[in-house]
Structures are given as structure tokens and as C-alpha cells.
């Protein structure tokens, strides 16, 4: 079933919408959640919470890109779960990802001047300037939270090439955001 029909089911408040979402995207959401949480029970709970939150938000919202919409919900739930579980002791991988991007993306919680949407729009424009491979490397690492080794294996390149690409992309991103008036 295509995304528009699934969204129509949500608007009709038909419980088959959740079933169809699970059929279409359940495996992808499971993989995304497990890559972040590394725990099957937490993964299942976050994915189920994703279905519930989608049920509660699709009317009134009508997502243009359904998988992007539900994967964003899933990611936020997973990171909230990590924050809860590791309130005093942060997981290395999460801290590493945050540290890698800390010099590129401003902390919007401390800087009311920029809203999430403005930064999101700037990121979208920036990502569209990258080649397909550089964009895939960046997204797989920072959106899907994949380890560098998995990114390298998936794209059939060396880990050092992935690291170099990420480093150069972060430098370009920082420069781009600064030219857009978003200070780091």
C-alpha cells in the first residue's frame, strides 16, 4: 500500500493504518531504533510508541514524506529513551555523534535566535549541494546513527574514506551555516 493510502486510513481513524504502517516500514523502524538503542526490548517499545504517536498526530498533520515523518518520531523516542536510561552516564556512541556535530550545528536550546525549522531548512539546502555518496555517508552516520564500519560496508568503501568524507562535510557544513548567518 502506498503512503497516501496509509495516510488516508489514519485520517479515517481506521486501525488498519497501523497495520499497514508496520507492513510498509516496520523493519526499517526496527533497524533504525536498534541502531540507536542496541537493545531489542527498548527497540520494540520505541517502535510501538512510534505507531501510537503517529496515530495521535497524523490527523491533524498530513506528512508529505511519510517515512521521514515516522522515522523522525522514532528517532526522538529512541533518544529520549537513551537520555532516560543514561541520565548520569552517557553512552559513548551518542556522545561521540553529538561531539562530532557540536562544532557544526548550534545548540538551539541556548540560542533563541534560531528555530529548529530554519536550521532544518539550511541543512536540507546544504545536503542537496553534496554528491550522492557524501550525502549518503552523512545521513547514514548522523540521521540513522550507523557506525562508521557499517557505513563503509554498505557503500563498499574504506572506513578511512568515510571518516575523511565526514570530516570534510562537517567543515563545509560549518562554513555554509556561517554564510547563512547561523553562528556556531
PAVEX-290410 format. One record per atom (N, C-alpha, C): residue in three letters; atom name; x negated, y negated, z negated. Coordinates in pm, whole numbers, plus 50000, padded with zeros to 5 digits. Each point is the difference from the previous one (the first is absolute). Example, Ala and Ser with C-alpha at 12.3 -4.5 7.8 and 13.67 -1.06 7.14 Angstrom:
residues 2
SITE  res  atom     xx     yy     zz
SITE  ALA     N  48681  50569  49220
SITE  ALA    CA  50089  49881  50000
SITE  ALA     C  49910  49880  50000
SITE  SER     N  50035  49895  50072
SITE  SER    CA  49918  49881  49994
SITE  SER     C  50077  49891  49927
This chain:
residues 184
SITE  res  atom     xx     yy     zz
SITE  UNK     N  49914  50118  50000
SITE  UNK    CA  50086  49882  50000
SITE  UNK     C  49910  49876  50000
SITE  UNK     N  50036  49901  50079
SITE  UNK    CA  49916  49881  50007
SITE  UNK     C  50030  49905  49883
SITE  UNK     N  49909  49906  49982
SITE  UNK    CA  50007  49909  49885
SITE  UNK     C  50130  49921  49994
SITE  UNK     N  50048  49951  50113
SITE  UNK    CA  50123  49920  50000
SITE  UNK     C  50119  50079  49950
SITE  UNK     N  50007  50127  50036
SITE  UNK    CA  50112  50084  49954
SITE  UNK     C  49988  50028  49850
SITE  UNK     N  49877  50018  49953
SITE  UNK    CA  49980  50021  49856
SITE  UNK     C  50044  49874  49924
SITE  UNK     N  49961  49885  50050
SITE  UNK    CA  50038  49874  49935
SITE  UNK     C  50152  49983  50001
SITE  UNK     N  50065  50039  50111
SITE  UNK    CA  50145  49994  50005
SITE  UNK     C  50063  50087  49892
SITE  UNK     N  49940  50116  49975
SITE  UNK    CA  50051  50087  49893
SITE  UNK     C  49989  49932  49864
SITE  UNK     N  49889  49929  49978
SITE  UNK    CA  49985  49926  49874
SITE  UNK     C  50108  49893  49988
SITE  UNK     N  50025  49929  50108
SITE  UNK    CA  50102  49895  49997
SITE  UNK     C  50140  50058  49981
SITE  UNK     N  50022  50121  50048
SITE  UNK    CA  50129  50067  49982
SITE  UNK     C  50008  50065  49861
SITE  UNK     N  49891  49991  49923
SITE  UNK    CA  49989  50060  49867
SITE  UNK     C  50021  50152  50006
SITE  UNK     N  49950  50059  50108
SITE  UNK    CA  50009  50143  50021
SITE  UNK     C  49874  50065  49940
SITE  UNK     N  50019  50094  49908
SITE  UNK    CA  49887  50063  49934
SITE  UNK     C  49911  50079  50096
SITE  UNK     N  50049  50028  50118
SITE  UNK    CA  49918  50066  50102
SITE  UNK     C  49881  49913  50040
SITE  UNK     N  50007  49870  49971
SITE  UNK    CA  49889  49910  50031
SITE  UNK     C  49873  50044  49928
SITE  UNK     N  50014  50038  49876
SITE  UNK    CA  49882  50044  49923
SITE  UNK     C  49946  50130  50058
SITE  UNK     N  50089  50092  50034
SITE  UNK    CA  49959  50128  50059
SITE  UNK     C  49925  49975  50131
SITE  UNK     N  50054  49913  50085
SITE  UNK    CA  49937  49970  50129
SITE  UNK     C  49866  49927  49982
SITE  UNK     N  49994  49914  49900
SITE  UNK    CA  49873  49932  49970
SITE  UNK     C  49895  50102  49959
SITE  UNK     N  50042  50095  49918
SITE  UNK    CA  49907  50104  49955
SITE  UNK     C  49954  50087  50116
SITE  UNK     N  50090  50033  50090
SITE  UNK    CA  49964  50081  50117
SITE  UNK     C  49901  49923  50088
SITE  UNK     N  50029  49873  50024
SITE  UNK    CA  49917  49921  50091
SITE  UNK     C  49866  49959  49940
SITE  UNK     N  50000  49965  49870
SITE  UNK    CA  49880  49939  49943
SITE  UNK     C  49953  50062  49869
SITE  UNK     N  50065  50105  49955
SITE  UNK    CA  49964  50060  49871
SITE  UNK     C  49855  50043  49992
SITE  UNK     N  49950  50066  50102
SITE  UNK    CA  49861  50048  49997
SITE  UNK     C  49901  49883  49998
SITE  UNK     N  50029  49896  50079
SITE  UNK    CA  49912  49882  50003
SITE  UNK     C  49999  49931  49864
SITE  UNK     N  50118  49988  49938
SITE  UNK    CA  50007  49936  49868
SITE  UNK     C  49928  50085  49896
SITE  UNK     N  50016  50132  50009
SITE  UNK    CA  49929  50090  49907
SITE  UNK     C  49849  49980  50013
SITE  UNK     N  49950  49997  50123
SITE  UNK    CA  49856  49983  50022
SITE  UNK     C  49951  49865  49950
SITE  UNK     N  50076  49895  50030
SITE  UNK    CA  49964  49866  49955
SITE  UNK     C  49993  49996  49848
SITE  UNK     N  50102  50049  49936
SITE  UNK    CA  50007  49998  49854
SITE  UNK     C  49889  50085  49938
SITE  UNK     N  49976  50118  50055
SITE  UNK    CA  49897  50087  49944
SITE  UNK     C  49861  49941  50018
SITE  UNK     N  49976  49932  50113
SITE  UNK    CA  49870  49935  50021
SITE  UNK     C  49972  49894  49895
SITE  UNK     N  50105  49939  49949
SITE  UNK    CA  49983  49897  49897
SITE  UNK     C  49993  50062  49861
SITE  UNK     N  50092  50092  49970
SITE  UNK    CA  50015  50050  49863
SITE  UNK     C  49917  50124  49968
SITE  UNK     N  49973  50082  50100
SITE  UNK    CA  49923  50124  49981
SITE  UNK     C  50065  50094  49898
SITE  UNK     N  50133  49997  49994
SITE  UNK    CA  50073  50084  49905
SITE  UNK     C  50135  50034  50063
SITE  UNK     N  50029  50130  50013
SITE  UNK    CA  50120  50041  50073
SITE  UNK     C  50129  49959  49928
SITE  UNK     N  50003  50010  49867
SITE  UNK    CA  50122  49964  49927
SITE  UNK     C  50030  49851  50015
SITE  UNK     N  49897  49918  49984
SITE  UNK    CA  50018  49856  50016
SITE  UNK     C  50037  49965  50143
SITE  UNK     N  49942  50073  50095
SITE  UNK    CA  50031  49979  50140
SITE  UNK     C  50147  50024  50026
SITE  UNK     N  50050  50114  49954
SITE  UNK    CA  50142  50033  50022
SITE  UNK     C  50091  49898  49935
SITE  UNK     N  49966  49957  49881
SITE  UNK    CA  50082  49901  49931
SITE  UNK     C  50001  49866  50073
SITE  UNK     N  49884  49954  50045
SITE  UNK    CA  49994  49872  50071
SITE  UNK     C  50073  50006  50134
SITE  UNK     N  49990  50112  50069
SITE  UNK    CA  50070  50013  50128
SITE  UNK     C  50151  50002  49975
SITE  UNK     N  50045  50071  49898
SITE  UNK    CA  50143  49999  49967
SITE  UNK     C  50046  49860  49959
SITE  UNK     N  49917  49930  49924
SITE  UNK    CA  50032  49861  49964
SITE  UNK     C  50005  49911  50124
SITE  UNK     N  49918  50032  50100
SITE  UNK    CA  50003  49925  50126
SITE  UNK     C  50135  50014  50068
SITE  UNK     N  50052  50124  50003
SITE  UNK    CA  50132  50021  50059
SITE  UNK     C  50107  49921  49924
SITE  UNK     N  49993  50002  49868
SITE  UNK    CA  50098  49927  49919
SITE  UNK     C  49990  49849  50024
SITE  UNK     N  49878  49949  50000
SITE  UNK    CA  49983  49856  50020
SITE  UNK     C  50044  49960  50142
SITE  UNK     N  49975  50086  50097
SITE  UNK    CA  50045  49973  50136
SITE  UNK     C  50153  49997  50003
SITE  UNK     N  50063  50095  49933
SITE  UNK    CA  50146  50004  49992
SITE  UNK     C  50055  49871  49939
SITE  UNK     N  49931  49949  49899
SITE  UNK    CA  50047  49880  49931
SITE  UNK     C  49968  49870  50074
SITE  UNK     N  49907  50001  50095
SITE  UNK    CA  49961  49876  50065
SITE  UNK     C  50040  49988  50147
SITE  UNK     N  50028  50112  50066
SITE  UNK    CA  50027  49988  50144
SITE  UNK     C  50128  49923  50028
SITE  UNK     N  50117  50028  49949
SITE  UNK    CA  50082  49882  50005
SITE  UNK     C  49966  49919  49876
SITE  UNK     N  49970  49879  50005
SITE  UNK    CA  50021  49903  50107
SITE  UNK     C  49884  49989  50098
SITE  UNK     N  49880  50047  49965
SITE  UNK    CA  49888  49985  50093
SITE  UNK     C  50016  50097  50116
SITE  UNK     N  49958  49954  50117
SITE  UNK    CA  50000  50087  50119
SITE  UNK     C  49859  49997  50058
SITE  UNK     N  49921  50102  49966
SITE  UNK    CA  49860  50000  50044
SITE  UNK     C  49986  50015  50151
SITE  UNK     N  49904  49926  50054
SITE  UNK    CA  49970  50009  50143
SITE  UNK     C  49918  50124  50028
SITE  UNK     N  49901  50025  49916
SITE  UNK    CA  49914  50117  50013
SITE  UNK     C  50022  50086  49876
SITE  UNK     N  50083  50101  50015
SITE  UNK    CA  50048  50077  49885
SITE  UNK     C  49887  50069  49925
SITE  UNK     N  49909  50068  50072
SITE  UNK    CA  49892  50068  49928
SITE  UNK     C  49911  49901  49926
SITE  UNK     N  49970  49888  50060
SITE  UNK    CA  49919  49898  49931
SITE  UNK     C  50072  49954  49873
SITE  UNK     N  50131  49984  50010
SITE  UNK    CA  50081  49957  49886
SITE  UNK     C  49994  50103  49886
SITE  UNK     N  50024  50127  50031
SITE  UNK    CA  50002  50100  49893
SITE  UNK     C  49859  50032  49951
SITE  UNK     N  49900  49992  50087
SITE  UNK    CA  49864  50027  49953
SITE  UNK     C  49953  49889  49907
SITE  UNK     N  50043  49877  50023
SITE  UNK    CA  49966  49891  49910
SITE  UNK     C  50064  50023  49863
SITE  UNK     N  50125  50042  49999
SITE  UNK    CA  50066  50033  49873
SITE  UNK     C  49923  50110  49929
SITE  UNK     N  49966  50103  50073
SITE  UNK    CA  49929  50114  49942
SITE  UNK     C  49864  49959  49943
SITE  UNK     N  49925  49921  50074
SITE  UNK    CA  49869  49953  49954
SITE  UNK     C  50013  49922  49869
SITE  UNK     N  50098  49907  49995
SITE  UNK    CA  50018  49920  49879
SITE  UNK     C  50035  50088  49881
SITE  UNK     N  50087  50098  50022
SITE  UNK    CA  50036  50091  49891
SITE  UNK     C  49878  50081  49954
SITE  UNK     N  49919  50043  50094
SITE  UNK    CA  49879  50077  49965
SITE  UNK     C  49902  49916  49920
SITE  UNK     N  49976  49877  50045
SITE  UNK    CA  49906  49914  49928
SITE  UNK     C  50055  49959  49864
SITE  UNK     N  50132  49983  49991
SITE  UNK    CA  50060  49974  49868
SITE  UNK     C  49978  50120  49908
SITE  UNK     N  50014  50120  50055
SITE  UNK    CA  49978  50121  49921
SITE  UNK     C  49855  50008  49954
SITE  UNK     N  49905  49969  50090
SITE  UNK    CA  49859  50000  49961
SITE  UNK     C  49974  49897  49890
SITE  UNK     N  50056  49882  50014
SITE  UNK    CA  49982  49898  49896
SITE  UNK     C  50053  50048  49867
SITE  UNK     N  50114  50064  50002
SITE  UNK    CA  50060  50050  49877
SITE  UNK     C  49913  50108  49937
SITE  UNK     N  49955  50094  50081
SITE  UNK    CA  49921  50112  49948
SITE  UNK     C  49862  49958  49954
SITE  UNK     N  49946  49900  50061
SITE  UNK    CA  49862  49962  49972
SITE  UNK     C  49990  49857  49949
SITE  UNK     N  50091  49964  49914
SITE  UNK    CA  50007  49862  49953
SITE  UNK     C  49868  49951  49941
SITE  UNK     N  49930  50085  49927
SITE  UNK    CA  49875  49958  49939
SITE  UNK     C  49878  50054  50072
SITE  UNK     N  50017  50101  50079
SITE  UNK    CA  49886  50058  50073
SITE  UNK     C  50038  50012  50147
SITE  UNK     N  49944  49917  50080
SITE  UNK    CA  50033  49996  50142
SITE  UNK     C  49932  50114  50073
SITE  UNK     N  50070  50055  50100
SITE  UNK    CA  49940  50103  50082
SITE  UNK     C  49896  49939  50092
SITE  UNK     N  49892  50069  50019
SITE  UNK    CA  49889  49951  50082
SITE  UNK     C  50045  49965  50141
SITE  UNK     N  50077  50090  50066
SITE  UNK    CA  50036  49977  50139
SITE  UNK     C  50083  49874  50017
SITE  UNK     N  50096  49978  49911
SITE  UNK    CA  50084  49881  50009
SITE  UNK     C  49918  49875  49978
SITE  UNK     N  49913  50004  49900
SITE  UNK    CA  49915  49884  49973
SITE  UNK     C  49907  49975  50118
SITE  UNK     N  49946  50106  50059
SITE  UNK    CA  49911  49985  50114
SITE  UNK     C  50072  49932  50116
SITE  UNK     N  50121  50045  50032
SITE  UNK    CA  50075  49937  50109
SITE  UNK     C  50029  49854  49968
SITE  UNK     N  50037  49972  49877
SITE  UNK    CA  50028  49862  49961
SITE  UNK     C  49875  49915  50009
SITE  UNK     N  49889  50054  49953
SITE  UNK    CA  49874  49925  50004
SITE  UNK     C  49956  49972  50142
SITE  UNK     N  50020  50098  50090
SITE  UNK    CA  49959  49982  50139
SITE  UNK     C  50074  49883  50064
SITE  UNK     N  50127  49985  49968
SITE  UNK    CA  50080  49894  50061
SITE  UNK     C  50003  49873  49917
SITE  UNK     N  49945  50002  49880
SITE  UNK    CA  50010  49885  49910
SITE  UNK     C  49936  49874  50060
SITE  UNK     N  49897  50017  50078
SITE  UNK    CA  49933  49885  50058
SITE  UNK     C  50066  49951  50128
SITE  UNK     N  50105  50070  50045
SITE  UNK    CA  50066  49962  50125
SITE  UNK     C  50139  49942  49979
SITE  UNK     N  50074  50055  49904
SITE  UNK    CA  50139  49961  49983
SITE  UNK     C  50016  49932  49865
SITE  UNK     N  50060  49882  49998
SITE  UNK    CA  50016  49928  49874
SITE  UNK     C  50100  50069  49908
SITE  UNK     N  49986  49975  49871
SITE  UNK    CA  50091  50051  49900
SITE  UNK     C  50120  49907  49996
SITE  UNK     N  50112  50044  50058
SITE  UNK    CA  50117  49914  50010
SITE  UNK     C  50069  49981  49866
SITE  UNK     N  49970  50085  49903
SITE  UNK    CA  50061  49982  49869
SITE  UNK     C  49946  49875  49932
SITE  UNK     N  49875  49967  50026
SITE  UNK    CA  49938  49885  49936
SITE  UNK     C  50004  49875  50086
SITE  UNK     N  50042  50012  50122
SITE  UNK    CA  49998  49887  50092
SITE  UNK     C  50138  49983  50062
SITE  UNK     N  50081  49916  49939
SITE  UNK    CA  50138  49983  50045
SITE  UNK     C  50010  49932  50136
SITE  UNK     N  49888  49948  50050
SITE  UNK    CA  50000  49927  50127
SITE  UNK     C  50038  50091  50117
SITE  UNK     N  49961  50127  49993
SITE  UNK    CA  50025  50092  50110
SITE  UNK     C  50095  50110  49957
SITE  UNK     N  50097  50025  50083
SITE  UNK    CA  50094  50106  49972
SITE  UNK     C  49957  50126  50073
SITE  UNK     N  50050  50113  49952
SITE  UNK    CA  49966  50128  50061
SITE  UNK     C  50031  50003  50149
SITE  UNK     N  50109  49941  50040
SITE  UNK    CA  50039  50004  50141
SITE  UNK     C  49899  49928  50088
SITE  UNK     N  49949  49887  49955
SITE  UNK    CA  49902  49926  50079
SITE  UNK     C  49873  50082  50018
SITE  UNK     N  49957  50064  49894
SITE  UNK    CA  49880  50083  50009
SITE  UNK     C  50027  50121  50087
SITE  UNK     N  50119  50059  49985
SITE  UNK    CA  50037  50114  50084
SITE  UNK     C  50003  49963  50148
SITE  UNK     N  50055  49884  50030
SITE  UNK    CA  50003  49954  50140
SITE  UNK     C  49859  49978  50053
SITE  UNK     N  49915  49941  49918
SITE  UNK    CA  49861  49977  50042
SITE  UNK     C  49928  50134  50022
SITE  UNK     N  50024  50097  49913
SITE  UNK    CA  49939  50133  50017
SITE  UNK     C  50047  50066  50129
SITE  UNK     N  50128  49988  50029
SITE  UNK    CA  50054  50059  50122
SITE  UNK     C  49934  49940  50123
SITE  UNK     N  49989  49869  50002
SITE  UNK    CA  49935  49933  50114
SITE  UNK     C  49854  50044  50010
SITE  UNK     N  49931  50004  49885
SITE  UNK    CA  49860  50041  50001
SITE  UNK     C  49985  50143  50052
SITE  UNK     N  50083  50092  49951
SITE  UNK    CA  49989  50140  50041
SITE  UNK     C  50026  50016  50150
SITE  UNK     N  50082  49915  50055
SITE  UNK    CA  50025  50007  50145
SITE  UNK     C  49881  49953  50082
SITE  UNK     N  49905  49933  49938
SITE  UNK    CA  49879  49957  50072
SITE  UNK     C  49895  50111  50005
SITE  UNK     N  50016  50102  49917
SITE  UNK    CA  49902  50108  49992
SITE  UNK     C  50024  50103  50110
SITE  UNK     N  49894  50073  50033
SITE  UNK    CA  50016  50111  50093
SITE  UNK     C  50081  50109  49930
SITE  UNK     N  50053  50091  50079
SITE  UNK    CA  50085  50106  49944
SITE  UNK     C  49925  50080  49894
SITE  UNK     N  49874  50038  50027
SITE  UNK    CA  49925  50082  49904
SITE  UNK     C  49971  49925  49871
SITE  UNK     N  49962  49873  50010
SITE  UNK    CA  49973  49922  49879
SITE  UNK     C  50127  49979  49919
SITE  UNK     N  50112  49980  50069
SITE  UNK    CA  50128  49984  49932
SITE  UNK     C  50040  50131  49930
SITE  UNK     N  49981  50113  50069
SITE  UNK    CA  50033  50130  49940
SITE  UNK     C  49915  50026  49876
SITE  UNK     N  49871  49971  50010
SITE  UNK    CA  49911  50020  49886
SITE  UNK     C  50047  49915  49883
SITE  UNK     N  50027  49873  50024
SITE  UNK    CA  50043  49908  49895
SITE  UNK     C  50131  50045  49937
SITE  UNK     N  50098  50034  50081
SITE  UNK    CA  50131  50039  49949
SITE  UNK     C  49995  50133  49925
SITE  UNK     N  49927  50097  50055
SITE  UNK    CA  49993  50130  49933
SITE  UNK     C  49932  49985  49864
SITE  UNK     N  49900  49915  49990
SITE  UNK    CA  49929  49982  49874
SITE  UNK     C  50081  49917  49900
SITE  UNK     N  50052  49887  50044
SITE  UNK    CA  50061  49907  49904
SITE  UNK     C  50151  50008  49991
SITE  UNK     N  50068  50047  50101
SITE  UNK    CA  50146  50015  49988
SITE  UNK     C  50034  50140  49951
SITE  UNK     N  49939  50103  50060
SITE  UNK    CA  50030  50137  49963
SITE  UNK     C  49907  50055  49893
SITE  UNK     N  49902  49919  49958
SITE  UNK    CA  49910  50035  49889
SITE  UNK     C  49924  50130  50023
SITE  UNK     N  49963  50024  50124
SITE  UNK    CA  49926  50122  50030
SITE  UNK     C  49853  49983  49965
SITE  UNK     N  49938  50105  49951
SITE  UNK    CA  49855  49994  49977
SITE  UNK     C  49926  49979  50132
SITE  UNK     N  49883  49942  49990
SITE  UNK    CA  49920  49973  50121
SITE  UNK     C  49973  50128  50077
SITE  UNK     N  49975  50109  49929
SITE  UNK    CA  49973  50127  50068
SITE  UNK     C  50120  50046  50084
SITE  UNK     N  50122  49981  49948
SITE  UNK    CA  50119  50039  50075
SITE  UNK     C  50020  49911  50123
SITE  UNK     N  49974  49872  49984
SITE  UNK    CA  50011  49908  50114
SITE  UNK     C  49902  50042  50108
SITE  UNK     N  49877  50027  49960
SITE  UNK    CA  49897  50041  50096
SITE  UNK     C  50039  50130  50070
SITE  UNK     N  50048  50097  49924
SITE  UNK    CA  50040  50128  50059
SITE  UNK     C  50116  49983  50097
SITE  UNK     N  50097  49921  49963
SITE  UNK    CA  50117  49980  50086
SITE  UNK     C  49962  49933  50131
SITE  UNK     N  49911  49902  49994
SITE  UNK    CA  49960  49927  50121
SITE  UNK     C  49879  50060  50070
SITE  UNK     N  49945  50107  49940
SITE  UNK    CA  49884  50070  50057
SITE  UNK     C  49880  49908  50018
SITE  UNK     N  49970  49925  49894
SITE  UNK    CA  49883  49913  49996
SITE  UNK     C  49927  50026  49868
SITE  UNK     N  49880  49946  49988
SITE  UNK    CA  49924  50020  49877
SITE  UNK     C  50053  49910  49888
SITE  UNK     N  49973  50041  49878
SITE  UNK    CA  50040  49919  49885
SITE  UNK     C  49930  49864  50001
SITE  UNK     N  49874  49999  50044
SITE  UNK    CA  49929  49872  50004
SITE  UNK     C  50064  49904  50100
SITE  UNK     N  50053  50054  50110
SITE  UNK    CA  50069  49914  50097
SITE  UNK     C  50127  49942  49938
SITE  UNK     N  50071  50080  49923
SITE  UNK    CA  50121  49951  49932
SITE  UNK     C  49963  49892  49899
SITE  UNK     N  49897  50024  49920
SITE  UNK    CA  49957  49901  49900
SITE  UNK     C  49957  49869  50066
SITE  UNK     N  49925  50012  50108
SITE  UNK    CA  49955  49880  50072
SITE  UNK     C  50119  49924  50057
SITE  UNK     N  50092  50073  50060
SITE  UNK    CA  50119  49937  50056
SITE  UNK     C  50080  49928  49892
SITE  UNK     N  50019  50065  49885
SITE  UNK    CA  50075  49939  49891
SITE  UNK     C  49929  49873  49949
SITE  UNK     N  49870  50009  49986
SITE  UNK    CA  49923  49885  49951
SITE  UNK     C  50014  49881  50097
SITE  UNK     N  49980  50026  50127
SITE  UNK    CA  50010  49893  50100
SITE  UNK     C  50143  49945  50010
SITE  UNK     N  50097  50088  49988
SITE  UNK    CA  50140  49955  50007
SITE  UNK     C  50034  49913  49880
SITE  UNK     N  49951  50035  49882
SITE  UNK    CA  50025  49917  49881
SITE  UNK     C  49938  49862  50016
SITE  UNK     N  49879  49995  50058
SITE  UNK    CA  49935  49870  50024
SITE  UNK     C  50083  49918  50098
SITE  UNK     N  50045  50063  50109
SITE  UNK    CA  50083  49929  50098
SITE  UNK     C  50133  49955  49938
SITE  UNK     N  50057  50085  49916
SITE  UNK    CA  50127  49967  49935
SITE  UNK     C  49985  49878  49910
SITE  UNK     N  49893  50000  49923
SITE  UNK    CA  49976  49886  49911
SITE  UNK     C  49986  49870  50080
SITE  UNK     N  49921  50008  50108
SITE  UNK    CA  49980  49881  50083
SITE  UNK     C  50133  49956  50065
SITE  UNK     N  50078  50096  50045
SITE  UNK    CA  50128  49968  50062
SITE  UNK     C  50094  49933  49900
SITE  UNK     N  50010  50057  49880
SITE  UNK    CA  50088  49942  49898
SITE  UNK     C  49957  49859  49964
SITE  UNK     N  49870  49977  49993
SITE  UNK    CA  49951  49866  49969
SITE  UNK     C  50035  49901  50111
SITE  UNK     N  49993  50044  50127
SITE  UNK    CA  50038  49910  50109
SITE  UNK     C  50150  49971  49998
SITE  UNK     N  50078  50091  49942
SITE  UNK    CA  50144  49979  49987
SITE  UNK     C  50036  49917  49878
SITE  UNK     N  49898  49958  49926
SITE  UNK    CA  50027  49918  49882
SITE  UNK     C  50029  50078  49874
SITE  UNK     N  49975  50131  50005
SITE  UNK    CA  50021  50084  49883
SITE  UNK     C  49864  50019  49935
SITE  UNK     N  49979  49931  49889
SITE  UNK    CA  49870  50007  49937
SITE  UNK     C  49991  50123  49911
SITE  UNK     N  49882  50054  49998
SITE  UNK    CA  49976  50125  49926
SITE  UNK     C  49944  49966  49862
